[in-house]
Amino acid sequence: MKKLLSIVEQGGYPDFTELYREAGYEVEQTTSIREATRWLKKNVADLIVTEFNYDPYFRDRLSNVETIASIAERHPETRLVVLVEKEEADMLKRLEDQYEFAGTLIFPIDEAALKALL
């Protein structure tokens, strides 16, 4: 069965776990990048769905996405979908030259658009 890692740090949107399962994924959900990193050391995800959390106080990166994307790059079969607030979409665009995303979706998430990326 395909594996999907869902990283929900802030939440505030519908739980898409059932949608992921209907698409044929075994779902692992974490609530922090640290938990996700631990999980990814022992597992390979076919798809990672994460929120984009920009933090101007990070010294060495813009957001949480760089950490996950750099781990995902080690496994070419792993695809990355990023959920982003409209106000932060420009910050995410800065990363599109460095990392390959399977898709980016702006809140509020359109369930049909998410399903199409699965």
Z-matrix of the N, CA and C atoms (Angstrom, degrees):
N
C 1 1.455
C 2 1.530 1 109.20
N 3 1.311 2 115.77 1 142.68
C 4 1.461 3 121.00 2 178.22
C 5 1.526 4 109.56 3 -69.29
N 6 1.345 5 115.37 4 148.26
C 7 1.469 6 120.79 5 -179.30
C 8 1.523 7 110.55 6 -110.89
N 9 1.337 8 114.97 7 135.68
C 10 1.457 9 121.95 8 177.20
C 11 1.520 10 108.23 9 -123.81
N 12 1.315 11 116.08 10 128.71
C 13 1.462 12 122.02 11 174.82
C 14 1.520 13 107.82 12 -103.76
N 15 1.326 14 115.88 13 120.18
C 16 1.462 15 122.45 14 178.11
C 17 1.524 16 107.85 15 -107.18
N 18 1.334 17 116.50 16 120.85
C 19 1.466 18 121.24 17 -179.63
C 20 1.527 19 107.59 18 -109.04
N 21 1.331 20 115.30 19 110.10
C 22 1.464 21 121.92 20 -177.12
C 23 1.521 22 107.64 21 -117.33
N 24 1.336 23 116.19 22 91.33
C 25 1.466 24 120.33 23 -178.78
C 26 1.524 25 112.03 24 -85.18
N 27 1.318 26 116.95 25 -40.68
C 28 1.460 27 120.03 26 -176.77
C 29 1.520 28 112.65 27 -109.11
N 30 1.313 29 117.48 28 -34.73
C 31 1.459 30 120.91 29 178.41
C 32 1.512 31 112.75 30 67.34
N 33 1.340 32 115.12 31 -147.65
C 34 1.454 33 119.76 32 -177.60
C 35 1.517 34 112.64 33 86.65
N 36 1.320 35 117.21 34 16.05
C 37 1.457 36 122.76 35 178.13
C 38 1.526 37 107.51 36 -139.94
N 39 1.330 38 118.22 37 168.22
C 40 1.469 39 120.12 38 -176.97
C 41 1.531 40 112.32 39 -58.62
N 42 1.313 41 114.90 40 151.35
C 43 1.462 42 121.98 41 175.13
C 44 1.530 43 107.03 42 -81.51
N 45 1.321 44 117.12 43 117.48
C 46 1.463 45 121.74 44 -176.88
C 47 1.526 46 113.01 45 -95.18
N 48 1.321 47 117.82 46 12.98
C 49 1.465 48 121.14 47 -176.77
C 50 1.525 49 111.83 48 -54.16
N 51 1.318 50 117.69 49 -45.89
C 52 1.468 51 120.52 50 -178.25
C 53 1.529 52 110.88 51 -64.07
N 54 1.314 53 117.60 52 -38.66
C 55 1.468 54 121.80 53 176.91
C 56 1.529 55 110.10 54 -61.13
N 57 1.329 56 116.07 55 -43.16
C 58 1.463 57 120.79 56 178.43
C 59 1.529 58 110.70 57 -62.27
N 60 1.323 59 116.45 58 -44.22
C 61 1.475 60 120.49 59 -179.89
C 62 1.522 61 111.15 60 -64.16
N 63 1.326 62 116.31 61 -41.99
C 64 1.465 63 120.32 62 178.42
C 65 1.524 64 111.34 63 -61.20
N 66 1.325 65 116.84 64 -28.43
C 67 1.471 66 121.42 65 178.42
C 68 1.530 67 111.71 66 -82.69
N 69 1.340 68 116.70 67 1.42
C 70 1.461 69 120.22 68 174.66
C 71 1.511 70 115.79 69 96.05
N 72 1.312 71 117.55 70 17.41
C 73 1.464 72 121.09 71 -178.74
C 74 1.525 73 112.09 72 -101.07
N 75 1.315 74 114.45 73 142.75
C 76 1.461 75 121.66 74 164.44
C 77 1.527 76 104.25 75 -85.00
N 78 1.332 77 117.99 76 126.05
C 79 1.465 78 121.70 77 -169.84
C 80 1.521 79 111.92 78 -106.43
N 81 1.318 80 115.43 79 130.56
C 82 1.465 81 123.04 80 170.01
C 83 1.521 82 105.83 81 -116.64
N 84 1.333 83 116.38 82 128.76
C 85 1.467 84 119.66 83 179.75
C 86 1.519 85 109.42 84 -118.29
N 87 1.337 86 115.80 85 132.70
C 88 1.458 87 121.51 86 175.85
C 89 1.524 88 108.56 87 -123.42
N 90 1.336 89 115.09 88 162.72
C 91 1.465 90 119.46 89 -178.55
C 92 1.523 91 112.54 90 -114.64
N 93 1.338 92 116.48 91 10.10
C 94 1.462 93 119.38 92 177.28
C 95 1.524 94 109.83 93 -155.76
N 96 1.315 95 114.81 94 158.07
C 97 1.465 96 120.45 95 176.76
C 98 1.527 97 109.62 96 -65.37
N 99 1.308 98 116.55 97 -36.20
C 100 1.467 99 120.55 98 179.17
C 101 1.536 100 110.86 99 -60.56
N 102 1.334 101 117.11 100 -46.34
C 103 1.471 102 120.84 101 176.98
C 104 1.527 103 110.46 102 -62.45
N 105 1.318 104 116.32 103 -42.95
C 106 1.460 105 120.93 104 -179.41
C 107 1.525 106 110.83 105 -62.33
N 108 1.317 107 116.72 106 -41.32
C 109 1.463 108 121.22 107 178.96
C 110 1.524 109 110.51 108 -62.11
N 111 1.324 110 116.46 109 -43.88
C 112 1.474 111 120.10 110 177.42
C 113 1.523 112 110.95 111 -60.15
N 114 1.335 113 116.23 112 -44.26
C 115 1.460 114 120.51 113 -179.52
C 116 1.526 115 110.57 114 -63.42
N 117 1.333 116 116.55 115 -41.98
C 118 1.466 117 120.76 116 -177.85
C 119 1.525 118 113.07 117 -70.39
N 120 1.318 119 118.37 118 -18.86
C 121 1.466 120 120.35 119 175.01
C 122 1.521 121 111.35 120 -69.56
N 123 1.334 122 116.48 121 -24.84
C 124 1.465 123 121.28 122 -176.67
C 125 1.523 124 113.10 123 -109.04
N 126 1.327 125 117.16 124 -12.80
C 127 1.463 126 122.01 125 -174.29
C 128 1.524 127 110.50 126 -136.91
N 129 1.321 128 115.01 127 159.05
C 130 1.464 129 121.02 128 173.04
C 131 1.523 130 107.08 129 -116.73
N 132 1.311 131 116.42 130 124.97
C 133 1.465 132 121.36 131 178.91
C 134 1.524 133 109.57 132 -92.89
N 135 1.311 134 115.74 133 140.75
C 136 1.463 135 120.10 134 172.06
C 137 1.528 136 109.87 135 -76.83
N 138 1.342 137 114.89 136 -32.85
C 139 1.457 138 120.75 137 -179.17
C 140 1.522 139 108.88 138 -144.27
N 141 1.329 140 115.91 139 136.29
C 142 1.462 141 122.22 140 174.13
C 143 1.524 142 106.92 141 -118.74
N 144 1.330 143 115.70 142 128.73
C 145 1.464 144 121.55 143 175.29
C 146 1.520 145 106.28 144 -115.95
N 147 1.326 146 116.53 145 119.21
C 148 1.459 147 120.63 146 -177.56
C 149 1.515 148 111.54 147 -137.30
N 150 1.313 149 115.26 148 155.24
C 151 1.458 150 121.66 149 173.19
C 152 1.529 151 108.28 150 -81.02
N 153 1.318 152 115.75 151 150.60
C 154 1.463 153 121.15 152 172.33
C 155 1.518 154 106.84 153 -93.83
N 156 1.323 155 115.89 154 118.36
C 157 1.461 156 120.95 155 179.15
C 158 1.522 157 108.89 156 -120.01
N 159 1.322 158 114.98 157 97.78
C 160 1.465 159 121.72 158 179.05
C 161 1.524 160 108.96 159 -74.13
N 162 1.317 161 115.70 160 137.23
C 163 1.466 162 120.64 161 176.93
C 164 1.524 163 108.45 162 -138.73
N 165 1.337 164 117.82 163 109.58
C 166 1.466 165 120.37 164 -177.63
C 167 1.527 166 112.98 165 -66.48
N 168 1.316 167 117.53 166 -11.20
C 169 1.463 168 120.40 167 -178.12
C 170 1.527 169 113.46 168 -90.89
N 171 1.333 170 117.75 169 -6.40
C 172 1.464 171 119.42 170 173.60
C 173 1.524 172 107.66 171 -66.21
N 174 1.308 173 117.30 172 132.79
C 175 1.468 174 120.64 173 179.69
C 176 1.521 175 112.28 174 -83.43
N 177 1.331 176 116.37 175 -35.32
C 178 1.456 177 119.81 176 -170.60
C 179 1.527 178 114.51 177 -109.10
N 180 1.338 179 117.35 178 3.45
C 181 1.460 180 119.86 179 -179.68
C 182 1.528 181 109.38 180 -161.57
N 183 1.326 182 115.60 181 171.34
C 184 1.467 183 120.94 182 179.56
C 185 1.525 184 112.85 183 -89.78
N 186 1.342 185 115.52 184 -32.02
C 187 1.461 186 118.69 185 -169.00
C 188 1.523 187 111.43 186 -158.87
N 189 1.324 188 114.24 187 -175.47
C 190 1.455 189 121.78 188 175.06
C 191 1.528 190 112.27 189 -70.91
N 192 1.309 191 117.24 190 -23.03
C 193 1.462 192 121.10 191 -172.83
C 194 1.528 193 112.54 192 -64.71
N 195 1.321 194 117.63 193 -35.39
C 196 1.470 195 118.90 194 -179.72
C 197 1.524 196 111.85 195 -59.59
N 198 1.317 197 117.14 196 -40.20
C 199 1.463 198 120.73 197 179.88
C 200 1.519 199 110.40 198 -60.97
N 201 1.318 200 116.33 199 -50.84
C 202 1.462 201 120.57 200 -178.38
C 203 1.524 202 111.11 201 -67.64
N 204 1.321 203 118.06 202 -41.80
C 205 1.468 204 121.28 203 -179.06
C 206 1.521 205 111.54 204 -63.36
N 207 1.329 206 117.46 205 -37.99
C 208 1.468 207 119.36 206 179.89
C 209 1.525 208 111.06 207 -68.06
N 210 1.322 209 117.54 208 -33.91
C 211 1.467 210 120.38 209 175.68
C 212 1.526 211 109.61 210 -70.70
N 213 1.323 212 116.84 211 -44.10
C 214 1.461 213 121.39 212 -178.92
C 215 1.526 214 111.92 213 -62.40
N 216 1.327 215 117.85 214 -31.26
C 217 1.470 216 121.11 215 -179.98
C 218 1.522 217 112.45 216 -60.45
N 219 1.323 218 117.45 217 -25.54
C 220 1.473 219 120.97 218 179.51
C 221 1.523 220 112.00 219 -68.26
N 222 1.320 221 116.12 220 -16.90
C 223 1.462 222 121.81 221 -178.46
C 224 1.529 223 108.06 222 -125.99
N 225 1.327 224 117.38 223 95.02
C 226 1.468 225 120.82 224 -174.53
C 227 1.529 226 114.13 225 -56.47
N 228 1.331 227 117.48 226 -23.53
C 229 1.464 228 120.02 227 -179.67
C 230 1.534 229 112.72 228 -78.14
N 231 1.320 230 117.52 229 -12.48
C 232 1.464 231 121.42 230 -179.05
C 233 1.526 232 110.34 231 -80.43
N 234 1.331 233 115.10 232 126.30
C 235 1.466 234 120.78 233 177.55
C 236 1.525 235 108.51 234 -104.52
N 237 1.328 236 116.46 235 151.99
C 238 1.459 237 122.29 236 -175.95
C 239 1.530 238 110.25 237 -126.74
N 240 1.334 239 115.35 238 124.15
C 241 1.465 240 122.17 239 175.45
C 242 1.521 241 107.23 240 -113.39
N 243 1.332 242 116.28 241 131.31
C 244 1.463 243 121.23 242 -176.34
C 245 1.526 244 109.86 243 -116.92
N 246 1.335 245 114.44 244 130.53
C 247 1.461 246 122.21 245 176.48
C 248 1.524 247 107.31 246 -100.45
N 249 1.327 248 117.48 247 129.61
C 250 1.465 249 120.06 248 -171.30
C 251 1.531 250 111.45 249 -138.85
N 252 1.314 251 115.41 250 144.60
C 253 1.465 252 121.17 251 172.44
C 254 1.528 253 108.19 252 -72.48
N 255 1.314 254 117.01 253 144.87
C 256 1.466 255 121.76 254 -178.76
C 257 1.527 256 111.39 255 -54.12
N 258 1.338 257 116.28 256 -39.48
C 259 1.470 258 121.02 257 -177.74
C 260 1.530 259 112.61 258 -66.08
N 261 1.329 260 117.24 259 -21.76
C 262 1.464 261 120.72 260 -177.11
C 263 1.526 262 112.90 261 -105.82
N 264 1.315 263 117.40 262 1.87
C 265 1.462 264 121.21 263 -176.62
C 266 1.528 265 112.14 264 -59.62
N 267 1.331 266 118.03 265 -36.44
C 268 1.467 267 120.46 266 178.98
C 269 1.526 268 111.37 267 -64.89
N 270 1.328 269 116.66 268 -35.86
C 271 1.469 270 119.96 269 178.00
C 272 1.526 271 110.20 270 -66.11
N 273 1.324 272 116.53 271 -39.99
C 274 1.466 273 120.55 272 178.76
C 275 1.525 274 110.74 273 -64.09
N 276 1.327 275 117.32 274 -36.39
C 277 1.472 276 120.75 275 179.70
C 278 1.531 277 111.81 276 -57.79
N 279 1.325 278 116.98 277 -30.16
C 280 1.471 279 120.41 278 177.47
C 281 1.525 280 111.78 279 -60.64
N 282 1.318 281 116.49 280 -27.95
C 283 1.466 282 120.52 281 -176.93
C 284 1.522 283 113.13 282 -88.22
N 285 1.322 284 117.19 283 -13.84
C 286 1.459 285 120.09 284 -175.98
C 287 1.523 286 113.03 285 -66.52
N 288 1.327 287 118.03 286 -20.80
C 289 1.463 288 120.53 287 175.46
C 290 1.525 289 111.36 288 -77.33
N 291 1.319 290 116.61 289 -27.46
C 292 1.464 291 121.72 290 -177.28
C 293 1.520 292 113.28 291 -90.42
N 294 1.324 293 116.57 292 -35.27
C 295 1.459 294 121.17 293 -173.00
C 296 1.518 295 110.61 294 -127.20
N 297 1.324 296 114.63 295 150.22
C 298 1.455 297 120.07 296 178.28
C 299 1.529 298 108.92 297 -98.88
N 300 1.317 299 116.37 298 120.39
C 301 1.455 300 121.68 299 178.11
C 302 1.523 301 109.11 300 -105.34
N 303 1.323 302 116.44 301 139.40
C 304 1.465 303 120.41 302 175.27
C 305 1.522 304 109.89 303 -70.56
N 306 1.321 305 115.18 304 -23.80
C 307 1.454 306 120.01 305 177.97
C 308 1.511 307 111.46 306 177.68
N 309 1.321 308 115.30 307 157.02
C 310 1.461 309 121.67 308 173.19
C 311 1.521 310 106.85 309 -129.63
N 312 1.315 311 115.57 310 136.88
C 313 1.459 312 121.37 311 -179.74
C 314 1.519 313 109.30 312 -126.57
N 315 1.318 314 116.00 313 136.36
C 316 1.464 315 121.54 314 -178.70
C 317 1.529 316 109.06 315 -95.70
N 318 1.333 317 115.00 316 137.65
C 319 1.469 318 120.84 317 176.14
C 320 1.519 319 110.07 318 -66.15
N 321 1.332 320 118.86 319 143.82
C 322 1.462 321 127.26 320 -3.53
C 323 1.526 322 110.01 321 -72.02
N 324 1.309 323 115.42 322 141.12
C 325 1.463 324 121.30 323 -174.24
C 326 1.526 325 110.64 324 -72.59
N 327 1.327 326 114.99 325 128.07
C 328 1.463 327 122.04 326 174.33
C 329 1.530 328 106.74 327 -82.68
N 330 1.325 329 115.99 328 114.39
C 331 1.465 330 120.78 329 -175.81
C 332 1.527 331 112.25 330 -58.34
N 333 1.322 332 117.82 331 -37.96
C 334 1.466 333 121.02 332 179.20
C 335 1.528 334 110.85 333 -65.20
N 336 1.325 335 117.29 334 -38.87
C 337 1.470 336 120.97 335 178.33
C 338 1.524 337 110.38 336 -66.78
N 339 1.329 338 116.98 337 -40.45
C 340 1.464 339 120.38 338 177.27
C 341 1.518 340 110.07 339 -64.44
N 342 1.309 341 116.89 340 -44.75
C 343 1.470 342 121.33 341 179.84
C 344 1.528 343 110.74 342 -58.53
N 345 1.328 344 116.97 343 -38.63
C 346 1.469 345 121.23 344 179.51
C 347 1.528 346 111.73 345 -63.99
N 348 1.328 347 117.62 346 -28.36
C 349 1.469 348 121.20 347 179.95
C 350 1.527 349 112.91 348 -82.46
N 351 1.318 350 116.05 349 -14.13
C 352 1.461 351 119.42 350 -178.44
C 353 1.511 352 110.79 351 -77.39
